[in-house]
């Protein structure tokens, strides 16, 4: 085996050489020697095609985890070829002018070969806009997967286009999927589509997933849903996400001084995407109530997304509300350290669509968590199992404000939640364990392909 043949000839339109910094997206640390010793088996000689629309240098959502998978497999000795899109998330705008012109780009980043393909970036990521994005990425990604000659193919979903490119393009090679979200569920629960459209999307998604030899899921709940759809239980394994930041050991006041935040307010921080499924309108209204009652509780929304402009308009003039643009890997850990409480917030009705990736970072931050999530949903079941958050109903500004007040007054209770979240991090979200799981997943696919390669 070895590096894909014809690589030199395949380098076409644009060549960009990059290198992974010591602290990557959102403070992610490069895999340590200790981590490498625990990512047995050795994948030396294996070639891997990894396809998904979100990848480095995006710092929010699933991109850091796809990047970490590529890094972990490379560190274990594999040659990895990533087929991805152009940086655009969560702003839904082009984030690097190097990709303003052209259709295809070749890059190298610490041993990982990256092929980027052009796709549309919708101004409004509604059903029509997302459909155009998916179709345009599928055209380019499918061509690249078919051209690639790696031993195994792994797709990351969402997007559906990455899943489809892997499912339709892998040929006789073993094919695996890492399920970060179930797109059909997400479309329906977030309100992006109506019920009929979301059912059609889900039907197509399940059909593509049935083509996979192995499926990794970030939460057991996804596995249960897939089994209910007729996928074999034996093909599904757990690949939970992990924290990809390095926490900073500083006081709340020192972190706020660095960021220029209000020094004396009780501060509730939400980070990441500001989209439909987060339902942040209730947070804006909680801040309005804090203003009206002069409670000294401030809500800080860090990040970007397709609902940010509407939220800013809704929150105009509210003193207890602050919007902060996405932070780089150096400053993001300070945003967590600046919080008195961290907020997980989901739109009412969101139950089965996703597991917020921010939870992995929150649990490592040594700050208590408030979870405004649907009872019985995926997020609620996970945090309740670990006792890692104060759980309240979503979409209720009064309950959110009361939870913040309770946390300010009950320091012992807040400390207990912090301790539970730390245990959750150690048991579930360790980067070393996650990297080992990625390697074992790839190895399980390579075994299936032994006969094909012979």
N, C-alpha and C positions, 0 to 999 in steps of 0.2 A: 504494500500500500504506500502511504506517504502523501505528500502534497499533491493536489489535483494536477493532472497532466494538462499542459496547454495554458498554464496560468499566465505566463509571460505574454502569450499571444492574445489572451483575453483582455489584457489591460487596454482600455479604449479611451473613451472621451476625456475624462478628467482623472488625474492621479493625485491623491492627497495623502501625504505621510503625516501621521499623528502618533502621539505616544501617550500612554495612560499615566496620569500624574499619580504621585504618591497618595493624595487624597482626591478621589474622583467624584462623580456625581453625588451631591448631597452629603459630602464628607465620607464617601465610601473608601475604605482602605483596601489597598491591593492585598491579595491573598498572602498570608504569612507562610513561612516555612512550616510552622506547626500545622497549618491547615492543609498544606500539600501532603504531609505525611499521613493525614487521615482521609484523603480522597482516593484510597485504594478502591478498585483495582487500577493499575497503570493502563492508560489508554494509548501508550506509545504506538504509533503507526496507524491509528484510526483516523479517518477523515470524516468530518461532520459538516453537513449543510444545515444552518440554523436560519429560519425565515420568520420574520415578523416586522411589522411596519414601524414599531417604536424601538429605539436603540439609543446608545450614547450619541450625542451629548445631552439628550433630554434628561431632566433631573427629577421628573415627577411621574407618577403612574407606574406602568410596568417596565419602562425602559431600563431602569437600574437593575432589575432582576434578569432581563434578557442579557444585558451586558455582563452581569455576574456569571450567568451560565456559560457564556462564551469564554470568559476568563478562567473559570474553574476547569472546563474541559481542556483548554490550552495548557493550564498549569499541570494537568494530569497527563500531558503528553500527546493529546490529539491535535490535529491540524483542523482549524475551524474556519469555515467560510460563512459569513453572515450576509444574508440578503435582506435589505431593509429599505426604509423610505428616507425622506429628508426631514431634518428636525423642524417640528411645527407645534408640538404639544407642550403645555396646555393652552398656549396663547392662540392656537389655530391661525398662526401666521408664520411665514418663513423666518427661521431664526438664524440663518447664516447665509450671507450674500454669495458665498462660494457656490451655492446651489441655485442661484438665480437664473443661470443659463445652462443648458445642457439637458440630456436625457438619462445619462448613466455616469456614475462616478466610481472609481476604484480607489480604495484606501487601505493602509496597513496601520494597525494600532496594537503595539506590543505582541506581535505574532498572530493577530487575528486579521484575516483578510475580510474586508468589508466591501460589498457591492451595494451602492444606493441606486434606486431607480426613481424616475420622476413620477409624481402623482399629483392630482389636484389637491388644493387645500381650501376647503369651502369656507367662505366668509361666515356662513351660518350653518353649523354642523347639525342641521335637522335631517330628516329621513332622506330628502333629495340630495342634500350636500354630502352626507355620509355615503350614499349610494355611488355618487360620482367618485369620491375618494377611493372606495373599495374597488370599483371597476378599473380605475386607472392604475392602482397599485397591482391588482391581479394581473393585468396585461404584462407589466414589466417583470414582476416577481416570478410568474409562471415560466416565462421564457428563461430566466436565469436558473431556476431550479432544474429545468430540463437540460440546460446546458452544463450544469454542474455534474461532476463525476464522483462526489463523495460517497463513502460507504453507507452512511445512514442520513436520513433527513428528519429534522425536528422542526415543527411549526409551533409558534406561540400565538394563542388567541386570547383576546381580540388583537387584530382585526380578523373578520371572516375571510378577507382576501389572502392573508398569510396562511390561514388554515387551508383554504382552497388551493393555493399554489402548491403547498406541500402534498395535499391529498391527490391532486391531479397530476403532479409533476414528478413524484418519487419513483415511478416505474416499478421495477422489481426490488428496489432497495427497501430495507426496513424503515418504517415511518412511525414517528412518535409525535405526540402533541402535548404541550404544556398549557393547561387551561387556567388562565388567570381570571377570566370572566366568562359567563355564558351569555353570548351576545343577544340571543332571542329574548331571554328573561330580562336582560338589561334594557332592551328597547321598550318592552312593555311596561316595566315597573318605573322607569324614569319619565315616562310620558313622551318619549321621542316618537313613538308610533302608536297606532291604535291596536286593539286586541288581535284583529285578523292579520294585520301586517306582522306583528311580533310572533304570532304562531307560525306564519310562513317562514320567517327568518329562523326560528327555532327548529322547524322541521328540516330545513336545508343544513343547518349547523349540525344537527344530530346525524344526518346522512353522511356528512363529511367525516365526522368523528368516528363513524363505524368503519371507515377505511383504515384507521390507525391500528398498528400492531401493539402499541403501548400508549397509555394516556396518563399523564401526571396531573394531579389536581392540587390546588393550594389549600383546600379545605375538604374534609370528609363529606360535607353536605353536597358538594359538586359531584363527588363519586356516587352518592346515593341517587341523585337526580339522573345521572347517566345510566346507572343500572336499571332504574325505572323505565328508561327509554330503550332497553334491550341490549345495552352494551355489556359485554362479559365482565364480571367482577374481577376475574383474574388478570385482566389487561390493565387495570387501574391501580395506580400507586400514589401515595401521598408525597407531594413536593411543596410543602409549605414555604412561604416567603420568609425573609429574614430581615433584620435591620441592616441597612446599608449606610449608616452614619456612624461616626465616632463621637460619642457624647463628650461634652466639655464639662469639666469640673469647676464651675464658677458659680458665684452667688447670683440670685435673681437680679439684685441691684446692679451688679457688674455687667451682666448680660444686657440689661436694659440701657445702661450707659453706652455700651458699644453700639447698640442699634438706634439710640436716640429716642427710646420709648418713654412713656409716662412713668416716672419712678415710683409713685406711691399708690397707684390704683391696684385693685385686685384684678388681675389680667387673665382672661380666658382666651386661649390661642387656638385657632383652627388653621391647619396648613394644607396645601395641595390644591387640587382642582376645584374650581368654582363652576360646577356644571349643574345639570338638571337633577342628577341623583343626590347631590349633597343637600338640596333643599335649604339653602342658607338664608332664605327670606325670614325664617323664624328667628335666626340669630340677629339680623338687623332689627327686628321688632323687640327682641330682648334688650338690645342696646338702647333703643328708644325708651323703654320702660325704666332702664337704669338712669337715663337722663332725667326723666320726669320725676323720679323719686329721689334723685340725688344720692344714689347708693355707692358711688365710687367704684363700680364694677365696669371694667372696659373689655370690649370684645375686639380682638385683632384677627383679621382674615389675611393670611399670608398665601400668596399664589396668584393664579390667573385662571381664566376659563371663559366659556361662552356666555356665562351669566354675570360676569363681573360688572359690565357696564350697567346692566339693569339693577344690580345690587347697589352700586354706587349711587345711582339715581334715587333708589328707594331710601338710601341712608343719608342723603344730603342733609347737612346741618346737625347730624347727631354727634354730640361731643364724645360719647362713650363708644364710638366705633372707629376703627382704624383699618385702612387697607394698605397692605404692604406687597410690593411686587415680588415675584419669585426670587429667592435668595440662592446664592451660590453655595458650594460645598463648605466654604469657610464660615459663612454667616448662619446657615440654616441651623446647626446645632445650638447656636446662641439664641435663636428664636424659641426653641424648645426650653432652653434654660431660663429664658425671660418670663416664662409662663408661671402663674400660680396654679393653673389648671389647663389641661389640654382637652380639646373638644373633638369627638367623633360625631358628625351630624349627617343624618340621612333623611331623605324625603319620606314622608308618610307613604306606606305601601311598598317600600323597598324591602324585600325579604330574601329573595333567592338570587339576585343578580350579581353580587360581587362581595368581595372582602376588601375593605379599604386598606390600601397598601400603607397608609400613614400609621396604622396600628403598630407595625413593626418598629417604626422609629419612636413612636410614643412610649412603648414599653421599655425602651432603653434609657429614657431621659430622666428618670428619677423625679417625675412630676405626676400628680394624680390625674386621672382621666374621667371626663364626663362623656357618656355615650347616649346620645339622643337617637335611638334606633328602635325599629319595629320589634315588638315582642314576638319571639319565636323565629326571627329571621337569622340569617347566617351570622351576621356580626354580633347580634345579641347573644346567640347561643355560645359563641366562642368566648366573649368577655365574661359572660355569666359563669361558664365552666371554670374559669380561672379566678373569678372574683376580682377582675382587674379594672373595673370601672364602676362609677355610680351611674346606673341605668335609669333613663327617664324616657317617656314617650316622645317620639319625634313631632316636629311641627307645633310645639307648644311653648311660646315665648315665656309665659309665666313660670312653667315648670323649669325651664332652662335657667332663668334668673334665680329661682329659688334654690336650684342645685348649686349654683355658684355661691350664693349666700351661705348655704349649709356648709360648703367646703371651706369657706373663709372662717366660719365660726368653729367648726369641728376639726381641729388640727390633728387629733388622734385618728379620727376616721380617714382623713386625707392621707395620713402616713400609712395606714393599713392598706389603702388602695395602691399606694406607691409601691409598697413591699410586694403585694400580689402581682402587680404589673412587672416588677423586676424578676420575679420567679417565672412568670410567663415568658419573658425574654430569654432567660437562661435555658428553659426547658424546650422552647418551641422555635425561637427566632435567632439562635446562634448562627453567625455566618459560617463557621467551620462545619457545623452539621449540615447546613444547606448545601454547601459546596460538595460535600461527600454524597449527598442525595443526587445532585445533578450528575455526578460521575457514574454512580451506580445505574441511573436511568439510561445514560448513553451506553453503558456496558451491556445492559439487558437487551438493547436494540442490536448491538454489534454481534451478540451471540446468535440472534435470529438470522443475521446476514451472513454467517460463516459459510453456509451452503451455497449462497448466491455467489460469493466471492471465490469459492474454491474452483 
